[in-house]
Amino acid sequence: MANVISDATIEYVGILAKLELSEEEKEAAKRDMGRMLDYIDKLNELDTDGVEPMSHVFPVHNVFREDVVENGDVREVLLANGPECTDEAFVVPKTIE
């Protein structure tokens, strides 16, 4: 294991994560973090020349439709559904004194 994690690093990560770790948990976390960093070093050894970077494994396409107004100004039709209305709104009884 080439990457050795210090006790100070584990303490700092514990503070950031708001974790209270026992000594056994700290040692286990140090080993786990070291193994993760070793694996990342191994991945860095791979030859990635000619490999195009990607943000997702599968091709992702925008599925949103264009925002087109289809039935925009139907205020008169909507206001006709109320028993009493003004030019802009329904007329209702006052509920707050």
N, C-alpha and C positions, 0 to 999 in steps of 0.2 A: 504494500500500500504506500504509494509515493506521496499522496496528499495527507498530511497530518493536520488535524484540526486542533487548535489550542483550546485550553479551558476558558480563556477570555472570550473566544469566538462563541463557544457554546453558551456562556453566560449572556453575551450580547444578544444572540438569537433568542434565548429564553425570555429576555426582557422585551424584545420586539414582539414576540408571540404571546406575551403575558402568560408564560408557563412557569410553574414552580416544579423543577425537576429534582428528583433525588440523585444521589451520586451514581447509582446504578443506571438510571435513565440518561444521565449526562454521558456516561461512558458508552452506552449503546448508541446515543445520538452522534457522538464523535465517530464511532465506527461506521455508522450508516452514512453520514455526510462524507467521510473519507472515501467510501466505496462509490458514492454517487460522483464525486469529483474524479475518481480514477476512471469511471466509465465515460465521463465526458472527455477526459484526455484521450481515451481509446477511440472515441468517435472523431476527435480532431485529427487522428492519424489517417482517416479515410481520404482517398483521392476523390474530390468532388468537382474536378475540372470538367466542364461541359454539362454539369447538372444545373438546370435552371431552378432558381429559388422559388418556393411556393409557400403560400400561407395556409393551404389546406390540402389534404391528401386527395380529395375528390374535387372535380371541377365545380366551382361555385359561380352561379350566374345571378345577376340581379333579377329578382322575381316581381319587382314592383311595376305596376302599370303606370302609364302616363296619367297625370292628374288633369283630366279634362272635365269641364263642367258640362253636364248633359241636360239638366232641367233646372237652370239657375233661378230665374225670377218667377216664382209661382206664389208670391205672397197673397195675391187676391184670391187664388183658389184655396189656399190654406185658411185664410181669414173667413172665407165663406162658410166654413164648418162650425164657426162659433155662433151663439145666439145673438151676441152684440159685440161689435168691434169698432175700432177707429180706423184711421188710415194705416196704422202701423202695428196695432196690437189688439188682443182680446180685451174686452171690458169685463172686469170681475168685481164682486163686492169687496169693500175694504175690510181687511182682516186685522189690522193693527191700529190701535187708537193712538 
